[in-house]
Amino acid sequence: MLASLVLAVIPAGPAQAVEPEGHAEEGWWRVEYVADYLSVGAGLGLWLGLRTVKPAAAGIGPVFEPDRWQGILGPAHSDTIGEPHQGNTVPEWGLTIWAGVGLAGIMVMEGVAGANGLDHTDHQLLHDATLGYSEALLWTLAITEILKTGVGRLRPDFQDRVRRYHCGNRASPDGLCAGFSGAPLNNGWADVETGQRSFVSGHSSTAFAIATYWALVIGGRMVWGKRADSNSMAIGALAQAGLLAAAFWVASTRVADNRHHIEDVVVGSVLGFVVAHAAYWRHFDGSGMPRERSGSESLRIGPSSAGVGVGVSGSF
């Protein structure tokens, strides 16, 4: 059904110049985008909500019982969770900054591409790129938290965390703290609970989601996109390799810092890589252009075609 409404507000002045074909700003938005907005909200809600949920009993490896904490300190578990507790090479705030830089870089690239007239409006390129990036990042974070909470695997430094909590400020009545000289945990029991969230690595999944999505945007503009040439291909491929190498380095630090087992890092990296691909290809085609949305729903707000007043039209 076609519904059309024209509101005559005031007489319009002389007819405005028409934008070149292929770069008009009207008609690209579709109602189907609402599902993407809801998807972003759901991913954000899951991520924030699950961060406050206590992890389940370990589905992989040794099981920790808080009321019987002495049992986890036995030598039988030292090979898997007996590494020393140490600082993060890449703190969470560093990853947050990288996520922000990634978003800014994507917006600049797509804004420049739109301004150069790549058959779509500046608004659609920016809209679809930032929407896809948001979906990639937030759903990577959400799935990561689902796995961390549901699996409850103990980190490689878990024994040291327990000792620091129980022995950092007092002596154990059964002598388990004899000779222990480690400093207390900065966040007390919260650091012990965090130690039960090893699978999967959030740093690895997030780093690969950011790097992979950004690399795909670069690919669509410079490597395989419709405006790619031999020069841009070389530069783009180098930039893609640099991004993925940076993500690989972030992931490797999680093992070196005794924060994760190698399996946590591998699965987390694959997770971020796959989710980023799913989000990008949902919004862009092989030429690097926004995919045409199915359905006839559209909304246009702009000058009336009659040259008078403001026109609002929609197809449903």
WOMOMO-V706596 format. One record per helix or strand. SS is the DSSP state (H for helix, E for strand). FROM is the first residue (numbers start at 1). TO is the last residue. Records with the same first field share a line. If there is no record, write none. Layout:
SS = FROM-TO, FROM-TO
This chain:
E = 2-7, 284-284, 290-290, 298-303, 310-315
H = 33-50, 66-73, 75-81, 92-115, 122-151, 158-167, 189-194, 202-223, 230-256, 262-283
